[in-house]
Amino acid sequence: MNHLLCGLAANPALPGALVDRLIALALAAPADDLVDELVDTLAGRGDLGPAQVRVLAAHHEDTAVRLAYGGTLTAADVDPAAQPYAAIALLDEGRGRPDWACGLAANPDPHIRWKLASCPELSPDAVERLASDPDVEVVAELALWTTAPVAARLARHPHAEVRCAAAYNEATPPDALAALVTGAGLPSATSCLVCDTKDIPFTHDPYCPDPDCVLRAGAACDGSHASTVHGTWERALRNPATPPDAAVSLSDAPSMLLRWALAERTDLPQHVYARLARDPMPGVREAVAGNPAIGEELVRTLAADAPHAELRLLARHPRLPLDVLVRLAGATRIGTVLLPRIASATVEELEELAAAADPSVRKLVAERHDLPAGVRDALADDPDAAVVKAVAPHPGLSEGQLRGMVARHGVRVLARVAANPDASGALLAELARHEPPVRRAMREIAAHPNATSEALLPCLAAEERARRGAAAHPALAVPVLTGLLDDADPDAAQAAAGNPALPPSVMEDLVRRYADEPGVTRPVS
């Protein structure tokens, strides 16, 4: 099987008759990685007819699952006894037959029952079967995804692993989540995955040499199911449905992971955030600095003396006072990112910041690409290359402005100018011929919808990513495109085969050529 056929299989312009021939060719060929890739690519097409879908689905159940999730396989095409995973995929998508669930819940294969347990809107009978399944991992999977009444019941399950799963489920009622954190009114769990299989006390070696061992690193039990209880607390703290009062009860926990999870919550009292901001562990402090719920008083305290890593996170606060933002811009490297506070700034605030003396502040404004025309144009003429580089992809800039940027700042802004959606084909061709060539600019040009064949030709001589992008571009001249089918780089050749500008006659020749290869059965049209 040839990689060019895989490219053809992805080509949106491939005629239906050739899709039929590729399907037949793939199913007749000896199995190998390229055949699997070809079948998978064909299954991903959005123009498959019902007969094509049925043929592909019958090839392998993995293909049927792909088709089910892709929306092309229907319930009428699936026998749940023969292809249970395809049936589960349809149930998961809400397109399966409800009566399938009970039969699948009684399947002797626990992995099938485990997969079924994550499906939404299962029938009550199927849910009851799964909730009483003899395999605790099936019950735990149900607890992860089920509805509130069932989740509340499973939060009191005697097995700690099931409780841990219920702690993750946002449908679990708040009072049940609170009980999992505080233990109030909750009977102790009687077992966990550790004491199910090991003599206790036991602590799992994080470098366990047993390849068949399924215990988590650090799993431990001395009768109290310690590691699973810890996991339950952490999941509950990360669950937004857990009441804040219950979550705060773990603010002094000795486990850094629990304090870290707490610091990421957005519903805590400010004094709790202030205490966590003084935590000895950097990860906890950084979680506080990056939390959008912290108030202005704590923001200003952190901005005054926090380490660099915390300041970078603090800069992303959505309600950051502008004077703090200006100070942070000059004190830390924020990077190429549109900050939430800049994204929500008013026109007056944008004008004020765009006129700041510090170019690092102006650069932050330039990262916003829906600026008023006056602000945009002023930044486009900025003397600082970093500011110009940030604003260069902004829609609405004229060709003269884009050319002026390149004339003033050269290679420093070339790639970002090439990324501008209004860059013309002529400008892109000039940028592609620039000496020295700029690797990232070539990639942008190869992906640009306005690129012409003239602009794409230099990209073919560039590094691999630009070359493959140019080979897939529909503006590439047909003689060049067909020549790439024999390229030494198989990825570039495959990209060319997937190019919708490839003439149908060439597509047919490719299919015929590889159908006639020795050892390959030619499909019947």
Buried (B, 14 or more C-beta within 10 A) or exposed (E): BBBBBBBBBBBEBBEEEBBBBBBBBBBBBEEEEBBBBBBBBBBBBEEBEEEBBBBBBBBBBBBBBBBBBBEBBBBEBBEBEEBBBBBBBBBBBEBBEEEBBBBBBEBEEEEBBBBBBBBEEBBEEBBEBBBEBEBBBBBBBBBBBBBBEBBBBBBBBEBBBBBBBBBBBEBBBEBBBBBBBBEEEBEEBEBBBBBEEBEBEBBBEEEEEEEEEEBBEEBBBEEBBBBBBBBBBBBBBBBEBBBBEBBBBBBEBEEBBBBBBBBBBEEBEEEBBBBBBEBEBEEBBBBBBBBEBBEEEBBBBBBEEBEEBBBBBBBBBEEBBBEBBBBBBEBBEBEEEBBBBBEEBEEEBBBBBBEBEBBBBBBBBBBBBEBEEEBBBBBBEBEBBBBBBBBBBBEBBEEEBBBBBBEBBEBBBBBBBBBBEBBBBEBBBBBBEBEEBBEBBBBBBBBBEBBBBBBBBBBBEBEEBBBBBBBBBEBBBEEBBBEBBEBEBEBBBBBBBBBEBBEEEBBBEBBEEBBEEEEBEBBEE
